[in-house]
């Protein structure tokens, strides 16, 4: 099962935001110094490659292979998922979206509780 190209990009961006939210919450709680920007820059680079690998995972499987030179998408083909259903991919997508929502709400509540808003 593969996901649509644009849906895969959005889901990869959601994973990137999730990783950055978790890193920022840990940095706010545990670090009180000037090392936070350097940690953030390092993690942006690391998380970019993790998100890129997640995108490739969503776009490839045993039947459909997508690279820069070849694409399994046909002209004027419209789909959200293509191929046999893969419960592991569906679980990962649901998990990423759920944890992203929960971490965003928890950081929002943390900022309200500490008077940052």
N, C-alpha and C positions, 0 to 999 in steps of 0.2 A: 504494500500500500504506500502510495506517495501522496503528498499534499500538493495543492496548487502552488505555483511559484510565489505569488503575492501573499498568499496566506502563510507560507513558510517564512517569508521575510518578516511579516508581522509577528509570528510566533517566536522567531529568533530575536527580534527586538524586545519582546516581552521577557524572554529569558535573560537578555542583557540587562534590562531594567531590574529584574528580580535580583540578579547577582549584585548590581550596584547598590540597590536598596539594602540588601543584607550587609554588604561591606560598610556602607555609610552608618548603619545602625550600630555595628560593632565598633567602628571608629569613634563615633560620638560617645559611646558608653565608656570605652576603655582608654582612649588616647586623649590627652589634654595638651598636646604640644604642637610644634610646627612641623611634625613629620607627616601629618595627615595629607597634605597635597602630594607628597612624594609617594605615599602609599596608594593614593587614588590614581595617580598616573600609571603606576605599575599595574594596578588591577584593571584599569581600562584596557590596556594592551592584552593582558591575559584573558580577560572576559570577551574581548573581540574574537580571539581565536576559538574560545569555547563556543560562542554563539555561531561562529562560522561552521564549526563541526556539527552543531545541532541542526543548522540549515541543511547541510549535506546529508545528515541522517534522515531528515524529513523528506528530502527529495529523491533518495535512492533506496532501492531494495534489490532483491534477487532478480526480479523481472525487468524493472525499469532502471536504466542508468542515465544520469544526467551529468554531463561535464560541460566545460566551456565550449567544446567543439561539437558535441552531440547533445540532442535534447529528445526526450520521449514525448514532448508536446507536439501535437499536430496543429497546423494552422486552423483557426476558428474553432478550436476544441475548448469547451468550457466544462470544468469539473472542480469539485472541492477535494475529493479524494479519488484515486484511481487504483484499481487492483483489489486483491483480496484484503479483507479487513485484518489489521494487525493490532491486537489488543495492547501490546506493549507501547506502541506509538501513541495510541489514543490515551492510555493512562498517563504517559509523560506529558502530553499536551494539556490534559485536564489538570494534572498536578502543577505544572508551571503556572497556569492561569490562576488556580486557586491560591497557591502560595504567594504569587504576586499580589493578588487582591488582599490577602490577609496581612502581608508585610506592609503594604501601603497603609492600610487602616491602622495597624499597630504603631507605625511611625507617626502618623497623623495624631493619634491619641497621645503618644509620648510627647509630641511637641505642644499640644494643648495643655497637658498635665504639667509641663515644665514652664509654661508661660512664654513659649517661643513664638506663638501666633498672636 
